């Protein structure tokens, strides 16, 4: 078990930019995972079984990255909400 420490930006504009970048990374990981799945199926049907297995594992890694990014996106959105609802002096 390990912990990743992320220093979130303190201001709202930077947090919103951070959230947009995380969403873009999530979308890229999603598209890469789908492309890998399609490629794995195509390779399996053309007789390249070991290559298909490797590409399928790459797709699984993309899925894991998506899960991690979803957690970061949720935490960033919670920080944005906390900044929006914080009492101003």
C-alpha positions in Angstrom: 0.0 0.0 0.0 1.3 3.4 -0.8 0.1 7.0 -0.7 0.4 9.7 -3.3 0.6 13.2 -1.9 -0.6 15.9 -4.3 -0.2 19.6 -3.6 -3.4 21.1 -4.9 -3.5 24.7 -6.0 -4.9 27.1 -3.4 -7.0 29.4 -5.6 -10.2 28.5 -7.3 -9.1 29.4 -10.9 -6.0 27.1 -10.6 -8.2 24.3 -9.2 -10.7 24.6 -12.1 -7.8 24.4 -14.6 -6.4 21.4 -12.7 -9.8 19.7 -12.9 -10.1 20.4 -16.7 -6.6 18.8 -17.2 -7.6 15.8 -15.1 -10.8 15.3 -17.2 -8.7 15.6 -20.4 -6.3 13.0 -19.1 -9.3 10.7 -18.2 -10.7 11.1 -21.7 -7.3 10.3 -23.3 -7.0 7.2 -21.1 -10.5 6.1 -22.0 -9.9 6.5 -25.7 -6.6 4.7 -25.5 -8.2 1.8 -23.6 -10.9 1.4 -26.2 -8.4 1.5 -29.0 -6.4 -1.2 -27.3 -9.5 -3.4 -26.8 -10.3 -3.1 -30.5 -6.7 -3.8 -31.4 -6.6 -6.8 -29.1 -9.7 -8.3 -30.7 -8.4 -7.7 -34.2 -5.0 -9.2 -33.3 -6.7 -12.3 -31.7 -8.7 -12.9 -34.9 -5.6 -12.7 -37.1 -3.7 -15.3 -35.1 -1.4 -13.0 -33.1 -2.5 -14.3 -29.7 0.5 -13.2 -27.6 0.4 -9.7 -29.0 -3.3 -9.6 -28.4 -2.8 -10.5 -24.8 -0.2 -7.8 -24.4 -2.4 -5.2 -25.9 -5.3 -6.4 -23.8 -3.2 -5.9 -20.7 -2.4 -2.4 -21.9 -6.1 -1.7 -22.0 -6.4 -2.9 -18.4 -3.7 -0.5 -17.4 -5.7 2.3 -19.0 -8.7 1.3 -17.0 -6.7 1.4 -13.8 -5.5 4.9 -14.7 -9.0 6.0 -15.3 -10.1 4.8 -11.8 -7.2 6.8 -10.2 -8.1 9.9 -12.3 -11.7 9.6 -11.2 -10.7 9.8 -7.6 -8.5 12.8 -8.2 -11.3 14.5 -10.2 -13.7 13.9 -7.3 -11.3 15.3 -4.7 -10.6 18.3 -6.9 -14.3 19.0 -7.3 -14.7 18.7 -3.5 -12.0 21.3 -3.0 -13.6 23.6 -5.5 -16.9 23.3 -3.6 -15.2 24.0 -0.3 -13.6 27.1 -1.7 -16.9 28.3 -3.1 -18.7 27.8 0.1 -16.0 29.1 2.4 -16.7 32.2 4.4 -15.0 35.3 2.9 -13.5 37.9 5.3 
